[in-house]
Amino acid sequence: MNIYSALQIGDYHLNHCEDFLIIKSIGSHKLLCAVMDGCSTAMESQFASALTGKILRKIALGKSYEEMYLKDRRDTLEEELQDIMKQLFNETIAVKNILFLDEKELLTTLIILLYDQKENQGIVLCIGDGLVCINGKITEFENGNKPDYFAYHLKEDFENWYQKQIQIIIFDDLQDISIATDGISTFSKMRKADAEENIHPVEYICIDKEYYNSEEMLFRKLKKLEHHYGMKPTDDLAVIRIIK
């Protein structure tokens, strides 16, 4: 199994990349991946996405210890994802209270993937905007550029909020999966292209297997899009791709 990732600042952004990503193992055969996109109109958006990623990394580490010491525990992926999200809520609330953070300092979208390599099954939850591509099928979540950030709901009962989530995909027989922030849909011509033929950036990044044997596959694709096709994302981009 090959895991690729790339993070790139959008061409319209000058100071910070407001996206973030993490890839973390949970125990011996589970994988947690996530991409986050901080709200550009909020406060210090790069902080919100990075904070969410750091909290998820801590939760994944805790889950690994649980698997080590609670060997008889047999949660389904759906149950485990819900528990991860509940811990994310509680940890975010704790940090918010400790640092006296404003809600606008916590606004970030989130696509989280939990994959069981042993069973070849997985689940994806998208909160806000973003894109998921599973075995060549692209699903784009778009909310009119008004994402329903989970930080809006930190004062609500978590169980009630979670039961309302509908942007969930459960899958098996995985061959190829990508998760990406909505920057992947913002590729535009930035200069005269060397190539005369057209290319579909989303399909090239998420489906095409050029540079498959390189650990830097996604970075090489981004560079080819820029220098050969004259295309760059105008918004920040975080993308993770797994090919079996």
Summary of the structure (lengths in Angstrom):
residues: 244
radius of gyration: 18.0
end to end distance: 4.3
largest distance: 59.7
contacts: 788
relative contact order: 0.20
helix: 34%
strand: 30%
